[in-house]
Amino acid sequence: MKKTIAAALCIILAFSLFGCASPVSSDRPAAIRIGDTIYYSTGRAIPVEPDESAIRHTTSYAENGIPSKDGEDNFNRETGTPYATIDGGTIVVLINNEWIEFRPEE
């Protein structure tokens, strides 16, 4: 009985220690390279529905955190994330069913 209680306490202690760990987050902001320009997320959802002909898809994931190839992003390991250029050269990326604005660093 004592072994069972000790094992249960060890399991509870282990879960509580792992539960207190801070979540892993990237030191870099979400970014996508389109042509020779890197665009960074503003975090702002844009109420727009880009024309189907304007929608492109990401082609690769930047393992080192900085997109170096056209169509590469650093926020989604899955390729094929939709993005589009809308009025004024603004880039929008479909993230969690919302078009999020991306702008070049100024």
Secondary structure as a PSIPRED ss2 file (coil, helix, strand):
# PSIPRED VFORMAT (PSIPRED V4.0)

   1 M C   1.000  0.000  0.000
   2 K H   0.000  1.000  0.000
   3 K H   0.000  1.000  0.000
   4 T H   0.000  1.000  0.000
   5 I H   0.000  1.000  0.000
   6 A H   0.000  1.000  0.000
   7 A H   0.000  1.000  0.000
   8 A H   0.000  1.000  0.000
   9 L H   0.000  1.000  0.000
  10 C H   0.000  1.000  0.000
  11 I H   0.000  1.000  0.000
  12 I H   0.000  1.000  0.000
  13 L H   0.000  1.000  0.000
  14 A H   0.000  1.000  0.000
  15 F H   0.000  1.000  0.000
  16 S H   0.000  1.000  0.000
  17 L H   0.000  1.000  0.000
  18 F H   0.000  1.000  0.000
  19 G H   0.000  1.000  0.000
  20 C C   1.000  0.000  0.000
  21 A C   1.000  0.000  0.000
  22 S C   1.000  0.000  0.000
  23 P C   1.000  0.000  0.000
  24 V C   1.000  0.000  0.000
  25 S C   1.000  0.000  0.000
  26 S C   1.000  0.000  0.000
  27 D C   1.000  0.000  0.000
  28 R C   1.000  0.000  0.000
  29 P C   1.000  0.000  0.000
  30 A C   1.000  0.000  0.000
  31 A E   0.000  0.000  1.000
  32 I E   0.000  0.000  1.000
  33 R E   0.000  0.000  1.000
  34 I E   0.000  0.000  1.000
  35 G C   1.000  0.000  0.000
  36 D C   1.000  0.000  0.000
  37 T E   0.000  0.000  1.000
  38 I E   0.000  0.000  1.000
  39 Y E   0.000  0.000  1.000
  40 Y E   0.000  0.000  1.000
  41 S E   0.000  0.000  1.000
  42 T E   0.000  0.000  1.000
  43 G E   0.000  0.000  1.000
  44 R E   0.000  0.000  1.000
  45 A E   0.000  0.000  1.000
  46 I C   1.000  0.000  0.000
  47 P C   1.000  0.000  0.000
  48 V C   1.000  0.000  0.000
  49 E C   1.000  0.000  0.000
  50 P C   1.000  0.000  0.000
  51 D C   1.000  0.000  0.000
  52 E H   0.000  1.000  0.000
  53 S H   0.000  1.000  0.000
  54 A H   0.000  1.000  0.000
  55 I E   0.000  0.000  1.000
  56 R E   0.000  0.000  1.000
  57 H E   0.000  0.000  1.000
  58 T C   1.000  0.000  0.000
  59 T C   1.000  0.000  0.000
  60 S E   0.000  0.000  1.000
  61 Y E   0.000  0.000  1.000
  62 A C   1.000  0.000  0.000
  63 E C   1.000  0.000  0.000
  64 N C   1.000  0.000  0.000
  65 G C   1.000  0.000  0.000
  66 I C   1.000  0.000  0.000
  67 P C   1.000  0.000  0.000
  68 S C   1.000  0.000  0.000
  69 K C   1.000  0.000  0.000
  70 D C   1.000  0.000  0.000
  71 G C   1.000  0.000  0.000
  72 E E   0.000  0.000  1.000
  73 D E   0.000  0.000  1.000
  74 N C   1.000  0.000  0.000
  75 F C   1.000  0.000  0.000
  76 N C   1.000  0.000  0.000
  77 R C   1.000  0.000  0.000
  78 E C   1.000  0.000  0.000
  79 T C   1.000  0.000  0.000
  80 G C   1.000  0.000  0.000
  81 T C   1.000  0.000  0.000
  82 P E   0.000  0.000  1.000
  83 Y E   0.000  0.000  1.000
  84 A E   0.000  0.000  1.000
  85 T E   0.000  0.000  1.000
  86 I E   0.000  0.000  1.000
  87 D H   0.000  1.000  0.000
  88 G H   0.000  1.000  0.000
  89 G H   0.000  1.000  0.000
  90 T E   0.000  0.000  1.000
  91 I E   0.000  0.000  1.000
  92 V E   0.000  0.000  1.000
  93 V E   0.000  0.000  1.000
  94 L E   0.000  0.000  1.000
  95 I E   0.000  0.000  1.000
  96 N C   1.000  0.000  0.000
  97 N C   1.000  0.000  0.000
  98 E E   0.000  0.000  1.000
  99 W E   0.000  0.000  1.000
 100 I E   0.000  0.000  1.000
 101 E E   0.000  0.000  1.000
 102 F E   0.000  0.000  1.000
 103 R E   0.000  0.000  1.000
 104 P E   0.000  0.000  1.000
 105 E C   1.000  0.000  0.000
 106 E C   1.000  0.000  0.000
